[in-house]
Amino acid sequence: MKTILRSQELSCPSCVAKIEKALKALGGVQEATVHFNTGRIVVEHDPQTAPTDELVAAVRSAGYEAKVAPY
Protein backbone atom coordinates (compact mmCIF):
# COMPACT_ATOMS: atom_id res chain seq x y z
CA MET A 1 0.00 0.00 0.00
CA LYS A 2 1.14 3.54 -0.67
CA THR A 3 0.32 6.29 1.81
CA ILE A 4 1.01 9.98 1.32
CA LEU A 5 1.78 12.10 4.35
CA ARG A 6 2.38 15.83 4.38
CA SER A 7 4.59 17.89 6.70
CA GLN A 8 4.93 21.66 6.65
CA GLU A 9 7.91 21.69 9.01
CA LEU A 10 10.74 20.60 6.69
CA SER A 11 13.36 23.31 6.90
CA CYS A 12 16.58 21.48 6.02
CA PRO A 13 17.86 18.40 4.19
CA SER A 14 18.70 16.70 7.50
CA CYS A 15 14.95 16.70 8.24
CA VAL A 16 14.51 14.40 5.26
CA ALA A 17 17.07 11.92 6.56
CA LYS A 18 15.59 11.88 10.08
CA ILE A 19 12.06 11.22 8.83
CA GLU A 20 13.10 8.56 6.31
CA LYS A 21 15.17 6.77 8.96
CA ALA A 22 12.28 6.80 11.48
CA LEU A 23 9.83 5.43 8.93
CA LYS A 24 12.17 2.76 7.55
CA ALA A 25 12.78 1.53 11.11
CA LEU A 26 9.13 0.45 11.33
CA GLY A 27 8.40 -3.15 10.49
CA GLY A 28 6.27 -3.36 7.36
CA VAL A 29 7.71 -0.26 5.69
CA GLN A 30 9.36 -1.14 2.39
CA GLU A 31 10.23 2.39 1.25
CA ALA A 32 9.91 5.94 2.52
CA THR A 33 10.72 8.98 0.40
CA VAL A 34 10.54 12.54 1.68
CA HIS A 35 10.27 15.37 -0.84
CA PHE A 36 11.89 18.34 0.89
CA ASN A 37 10.50 21.10 -1.36
CA THR A 38 6.86 19.99 -1.12
CA GLY A 39 6.75 18.39 2.33
CA ARG A 40 5.32 15.27 0.71
CA ILE A 41 6.22 11.92 2.30
CA VAL A 42 5.51 8.80 0.27
CA VAL A 43 5.50 5.54 2.21
CA GLU A 44 5.20 2.04 0.73
CA HIS A 45 4.06 -0.22 3.57
CA ASP A 46 2.03 -3.19 4.72
CA PRO A 47 -1.02 -1.61 6.40
CA GLN A 48 -1.44 -4.55 8.76
CA THR A 49 2.12 -4.35 10.07
CA ALA A 50 2.57 -0.58 9.79
CA PRO A 51 -0.83 1.15 9.92
CA THR A 52 -1.14 4.80 8.98
CA ASP A 53 -1.32 6.02 12.58
CA GLU A 54 2.05 4.36 13.25
CA LEU A 55 3.54 6.17 10.25
CA VAL A 56 2.37 9.51 11.63
CA ALA A 57 3.69 8.55 15.09
CA ALA A 58 7.11 7.68 13.59
CA VAL A 59 7.34 11.10 11.95
CA ARG A 60 6.32 12.69 15.24
CA SER A 61 9.00 10.70 17.10
CA ALA A 62 11.55 12.17 14.68
CA GLY A 63 10.44 15.63 15.83
CA TYR A 64 8.05 16.63 13.04
CA GLU A 65 4.31 16.79 12.57
CA ALA A 66 2.63 15.04 9.66
CA LYS A 67 -0.87 14.23 8.50
CA VAL A 68 -2.30 11.90 5.92
CA ALA A 69 -2.80 13.65 2.59
CA PRO A 70 -4.94 12.69 -0.39
CA TYR A 71 -3.13 11.50 -3.51
MARLO-867152 format. One line per 4 residues: number of its first residue (from 1); their letters; for each residue x, y, z of N, C-alpha, C. Coordinates in Angstrom, 3 decimals. Each point is the difference from the previous one (the first is absolute). Layout:
% residues N
NUM> a> X/Y/Z/X/Y/Z/X/Y/Z  ...
This chain:
% residues 71
1> mkti> 0.851/-1.179/0.000/-0.851/1.179/0.000/0.892/1.237/0.000  -0.470/1.037/-0.660/0.717/1.268/-0.012/-0.827/1.032/0.762  0.648/0.668/0.952/-0.643/1.053/0.773/0.799/1.276/-0.181  -0.730/1.092/-0.178/0.626/1.314/-0.138/-0.241/0.775/1.294
5> lrsq> 1.090/0.466/0.574/-0.079/0.886/1.162/0.493/1.374/-0.433  -0.349/1.007/0.759/0.455/1.347/-0.291/0.504/0.644/1.284  1.141/0.680/-0.100/0.559/0.731/1.133/0.395/1.389/-0.470  -0.373/0.997/0.759/0.323/1.387/-0.342/1.264/0.483/0.701
9> elsc> 0.613/-0.878/0.798/1.104/0.429/0.862/1.388/-0.296/-0.553  0.134/-0.419/-1.232/1.304/-0.380/-0.530/0.791/1.253/-0.362  1.055/0.241/0.779/0.773/1.222/-0.207/1.433/-0.258/-0.455  0.417/-1.277/-0.039/1.377/-0.296/-0.385/0.101/-1.433/-0.516
13> pscv> 1.014/-0.290/-0.782/0.159/-1.360/-0.532/0.172/-1.065/1.087  0.522/0.367/1.165/0.145/-1.008/1.050/-1.362/-0.449/0.529  -1.017/0.841/-0.157/-1.369/-0.386/0.375/-0.430/-1.227/-0.810  0.325/0.024/-1.270/-0.333/-1.098/-0.906/0.604/-1.297/0.512
17> akie> 1.269/0.020/0.327/0.691/-1.201/0.462/-0.597/-0.517/1.310  -0.319/0.891/0.926/-0.568/-0.414/1.290/-1.348/-0.689/-0.189  -0.850/0.580/-0.843/-1.335/-0.555/-0.218/0.089/-1.333/-0.734  0.815/-0.064/-1.050/0.138/-1.256/-0.742/0.530/-1.106/0.906
21> kalk> 0.966/0.307/0.840/0.570/-0.995/0.910/-1.055/-0.495/0.990  -0.787/0.911/0.559/-1.042/-0.383/0.964/-1.048/-0.895/-0.642  -0.390/0.327/-1.230/-1.014/-0.803/-0.679/0.540/-1.368/-0.402  1.213/-0.034/-0.530/0.584/-1.273/-0.439/0.293/-0.934/1.168
25> algg> 0.086/0.534/1.210/0.234/-0.831/1.181/-1.250/-0.785/0.403  -1.160/0.413/-0.501/-1.235/-0.707/0.315/-0.071/-1.299/-0.789  -0.415/-1.063/0.663/-0.251/-1.241/-0.715/-1.155/0.212/-0.966  0.095/-0.548/-1.176/-1.063/0.135/-0.984/0.182/1.146/-0.977
29> vqea> 0.989/0.855/0.233/0.270/1.097/-0.934/1.068/-0.455/-0.976  -0.373/-0.036/-1.281/0.955/-0.393/-1.040/0.819/1.183/-0.498  -0.639/1.162/-0.104/0.682/1.183/-0.542/-0.644/1.247/0.575  0.817/1.009/0.242/-0.493/1.299/0.461/0.828/1.069/-0.703
33> tvhf> -0.691/0.904/-0.681/0.673/1.064/-0.734/-0.601/1.333/0.413  0.859/0.895/0.449/-0.436/1.330/0.417/0.422/1.001/-1.069  -0.957/0.793/-0.458/0.267/1.043/-0.993/0.089/1.331/0.746  1.239/0.456/0.181/0.291/1.182/0.802/-0.777/1.234/-0.456
37> ntgr> -0.011/0.281/-1.283/-0.605/1.240/-0.509/-1.505/0.065/0.193  -0.669/-1.159/-0.054/-1.461/-0.011/0.096/-0.520/-0.460/1.350  0.859/-0.602/0.823/-0.449/-0.542/1.274/-0.767/-1.297/-0.146  0.054/-0.583/-1.175/-0.723/-1.236/-0.293/0.849/-1.201/0.416
41> ivve> -0.620/-0.938/0.700/0.674/-1.209/0.471/-0.757/-1.193/-0.568  0.667/-0.779/-0.829/-0.621/-1.156/-0.633/0.529/-1.253/0.683  -0.925/-0.810/0.508/0.393/-1.192/0.750/-0.654/-1.230/-0.625  0.826/-0.960/-0.406/-0.477/-1.309/-0.448/0.052/-0.906/1.219
45> hdpq> -1.165/-0.568/0.376/-0.030/-0.790/1.242/-1.110/-1.033/-0.013  0.128/-0.948/0.916/-1.042/-0.985/0.248/-0.917/0.607/1.063  -1.258/0.291/-0.335/-0.874/0.684/0.951/-0.329/-0.820/1.244  0.170/-1.308/-0.063/-0.264/-0.819/1.185/1.163/0.064/0.979
49> tapt> 1.212/0.074/-0.519/1.185/0.062/0.844/0.332/1.432/0.405  -0.189/0.924/-0.927/0.302/1.418/0.247/-1.206/0.844/-0.417  -1.013/0.081/0.875/-1.174/0.806/-0.332/0.331/1.492/-0.081  -0.866/0.738/-0.619/0.217/1.417/-0.244/0.292/0.777/1.286
53> delv> -0.711/-0.300/1.069/0.241/0.742/1.246/1.415/-0.225/0.526  0.574/-1.180/-0.256/1.385/-0.250/0.405/0.985/0.784/-0.871  -0.349/0.211/-1.256/0.850/0.811/-0.878/0.058/1.430/0.530  -1.163/0.546/0.318/-0.065/1.367/0.537/0.763/0.080/1.322
57> aavr> -0.145/-1.014/0.845/0.709/-0.024/1.287/1.514/-0.062/-0.197  0.458/-0.722/-1.019/1.441/-0.092/-0.275/0.550/1.362/-0.419  -0.746/0.708/-0.821/0.434/1.347/-0.407/0.031/0.909/1.225  -1.000/-0.125/0.840/-0.054/0.810/1.227/1.183/-0.321/0.907
61> sagy> 0.367/-1.288/0.092/1.128/-0.384/0.859/1.325/0.560/-0.527  0.033/0.306/-1.301/1.196/0.611/-0.585/0.025/1.511/0.237  -1.091/0.529/0.571/-0.046/1.417/0.340/-0.794/0.872/-0.949  -0.844/-0.620/-0.833/-0.756/0.749/-1.006/-1.461/-0.415/0.035
65> eakv> -0.862/0.888/-0.401/-1.416/-0.316/-0.110/-0.308/-0.421/-1.436  -0.954/-0.897/-0.145/-0.420/-0.429/-1.328/-1.459/-0.407/0.070  -0.662/0.075/-1.134/-1.378/-0.476/-0.092/-0.169/-0.722/-1.320  -0.978/-0.864/-0.049/-0.284/-0.744/-1.213/-0.554/0.973/-1.031
69> apy> 0.491/-0.106/-1.218/-0.434/0.884/-1.085/-0.639/-0.826/-1.107  -0.934/0.569/-0.715/-0.567/-0.708/-1.154/1.036/-0.080/-1.118  -0.141/-0.980/-0.861/0.915/-0.127/-1.140/-0.122/1.252/-0.802
